[in-house]
Amino acid sequence: MSPSAESRNTITPDVLDKLYFRKAIVLASHAPVQFEGLALAVNATTLSEMNPQSEGDVRWAIKFYGKRRAVPEVSIYLDGSGETGFVGPTPYSFNGPLYKWLNNNFFLFTATERRIGAGGSLLQTEVDIEK
């Protein structure tokens, strides 16, 4: 789904967890370059608190898992512009580094799929944070 697409329903983090369009798993030990870029993007991202009642309208999810964990330790959700989203259940506004990383690196497939990804489809990335 394009970030500019209109919908009657808000895509909340819970909805995105059930309806994502594409999923990629980045294992730190198997993709060190991508993982390093993600770590730099997360470190460069700043957050500002938003209204706690915000439902958001997210398009991207990144879930960080510990070694052999079935439940993510941290989940980050971003809207189609990458400007607002959630860390867990808490709404925040974001600056651009994490969104830029997602747009540039999410799809490691064909050029056609990469163009689809750049449009902000409903996406979920899972990251193994332990080597």
N, C-alpha and C positions, 0 to 999 in steps of 0.2 A: 504494500500500500504506500503510495506516495505521501510524503509529509504534508503536502498541500491538499490531499484528498479530504473531502468532507464526509462525515459520518453522523448518523443519527445518535449513535451511542459513543460514549467516551471509552477509549481503550485504556483501562486502568492496568496497573501491574498484574493483578490477578487475571484479568482477561488476556493480557499478552502472554502470560505463562501458559495459557491453554490454547491460544490461537496463533502462535508465531508461525511465520512463513518459512524461514530458514534458520538453521542452527549450525554453529561451528563450535568445536571444542579445541581450545588452544592449550596444549600441555607444555609447561615450562621446559621440561626436559627434551621435548621433541621439536619445539619451535622457539629456540632461544631468542632469535632476532625479533620475531613478532611479540614475544613475551616482554622483552626489554623495552620495545617501543610502547607497549601498553603500560608498563610500569612507569615510564617517563610521562606518558599522557595523564595517568591518574595523579601522579605527583604534581604536575603542572596545573591541574584542574582546581579551581577554587569554587566554593559553594557559599551561597547566601540563603538563609532560612526564608521560607515562604509561609503563607497562610496554612496552618495545619489542616484546614478543612478542604484544601485543594484536592480535587480528584485526579487532575492531570489528564493527559491524553498522550500516552507513551507509544513509541514505535521501536525502541531499542532496549535490550536488556543485556547486562553483563553480570554473570554470576561467578563468584570466586569460591572455589571448593578447596578444602584441605585434602591432604592425602587420604584416600580411601573413605571419603565422606559422601554420604548420599544427599545431605542437605547443604546448601550453600552457606558459607560463613558470612558473606556480604553479597547483596544484590543491588545493582545500580540500574535504574531505568531512566531513559531520556526520551523527550518528545521528538518529533520529526525535525525540529530545528536544532536540537541539542542544547537549547537554552533553559529548559525546565525539566524537572523529573523528580526522582525519588532515590534515596539511599535507604534501603529497607522500606518501611512504611512512611518515612518522613519526607515531605516535599522540600525541594531546594531549587534555586536557580543556579545554573552552571555557566562557567566561561567555556571557551571553545576547544581546548586540547583533546579531551576525551572523545568528543563528537568527531573531530577531525581525524583522529586515529581510526575510529570505527568506519568512517567514510572511505579512508584510504586503504585500510587493511582487512576489513571484515571478510571479504570474499577473496580466496586464493585460488579461484577456479578460472573459467574462461572469461574473455573480455565481455561477452554478452551478459553473463551472470554478474560480473563486476559492475556493469552499467545498471543492472536491476538493483543491486545492493546500494549503489550511490544514490538511488532514488528514495531510500529510506523505507524499504519494505519492513514488515513486521519481523524483527530479527531478535535472535537470542544467541548470546555467546557464553560459553561456559569455559572457565579458566581454572586449571589445576595450579594452585599457587605454591605447591611444594615440589621440589625436584626429587 
